[in-house]
Amino acid sequence: MKKLCANCDCFGWGLLVIRLGLGAGFIAHGFQKFSAMDGTIAFFSSVNLPAALAYLVAAIELLGGIAMVLGVFTTIAGALLALVMVGAIILVKFKMGFLGGFEMDTLYLAMALGIVLAGPGAYSAACFFKKKETPAGGNAPMQG
């Protein structure tokens, strides 16, 4: 990936900022749902969704948010978070209109899909722990 400026890895830093913002938002929402699960279940019931889905959405938001902050399993987490946002927009927020309705959900959706497409970036646990790959059919040079 081409660097945007000579002295830094702007792409990696940009993905980190997006992941941290996205992760923090989803951690807060997931924690809030789990902290008031009776209310969360009641809300899901009010829009004709089963109680089990309330637990699933809360888990996806909390664990997906943690994954984003750490930069691990971001493709899976991002896809699941995007799916939750599509569901929220279609089932709950669309009738409220864009402003004051689904604009934040759209931003979360866009950020999640951006991470799915671009990956976690250089400043992630996934990148930190990634093993050095060798060219196909080649042997890694011996370290002396």
N, C-alpha and C positions, 0 to 999 in steps of 0.2 A: 504494500500500500504506500502510495506516495505521501510524503510528509507535506503538510500545508505550510509549514514554516521551517526554516533551517535549524532552529535551536530547540525544538520540542516535538513531541509526538502528539499533536493536537487531536488526531483521530482517536487515539487511545484515551486521552483525557476527556474528550467529548462523550465517548461511550460510558466512561465511568460516571460522569455527571448525570447522564440520562438514567443509568442503572440505579444510582443512589436515590434520585428523585422518585423514580417509579417504585423502587423497593420500599422506600419510606412510606409512600402513600398507601401501598397495599398492605404493608405490615400494620399500619394504623387501622385500616378498615377491617382487616382480618381479626386483629385483636379486639376491636370494638364489637364485632359480631359475636365472637366467642364470649366476651365479657357480659353480654346481655343476650344470651342465646334464646331465652324465652321471647323477648321482643323480636329477635331476628326471625324465629320460627313463626311468630304471629304475622310479621310483615310478609314473609314468603307465602303463608296461607292466604293472606288478603289478596294476593295476586295469583291465586290458584296454583301455587308451587308446593311440592311436598316438603315436609320437615327435613327429610334426609338431604335434600338439595341445599338447605341452609347450612348444614354441617359441611357439605362438600365445598360450597362456595367459600365459606370461612376458612377452610383448610387450604384451598388453592390460593386465596389472597394472602394468608399469613406465610405459608411455606414458599409460595412463589415470590413474595416480597423478600423473604430472607435469601432465597436463591439469587435474586437480582442484586441485592447488596453485596453478597459474597462473590458473585460472578461465576456460579456453578449451575449446571443444568439449565442454562438460560434459554436454550431453544425450546425445551419442553415447558419450562415455567412461562416463558413469553407466550407460547401458543395457548396454554391453558388460561392465562390471564386475559389474553385477547378474546378468547371464547366467552369468558365471564362478562367482559365488557360488551360484547355483541349481544349477549342475553339481556344484560341490564338495559341497554339502549332499546332493544326491540320490545321487551316485555314490560318495562317500567317507565323509562325516561322519554321515549319518542313522542308520546302524546303531550309532553310538557314543552316541546319545542327545543330549539338549540340553546338559546341563551336562558340560563336558569333551569335548564333541563339536562340535556346530554352533552353539553360542551366539554365538561371535565372527563366524562366517560370516553369521549372521542380522543382527547389528548392522551389518556391512559392507553387506549387502544393503539394509537399511532406509535407511542413510545414502545409498547410491548412488541408490536410487529417490527419496528425498527431494530430492536435487539435480536429478534428472531432472524432477521435478514442479515444484519451486520456482525452478529456474534457478540460476545461479552467484551472484547477489546483486550488490549495488552495489560491493563491494570485490573486483573481478575484472578481469583483463585484458580480457575481452570487454566489460564495461561501460565500462572506461576508453577503449577504442578505438572504441566504438560511435559512429557519426555521429549528429548531431542530426537527427531526422526532422521533416519538415514535414507539416502537415495535408494530407489527400488533396485534390488539385486546387489547393492553395495554393502560393504562392511563399514562400520563406524571406525574411525581412526583410533588407534590405541593411544591412551594417555600415559605418558611416562612418568 
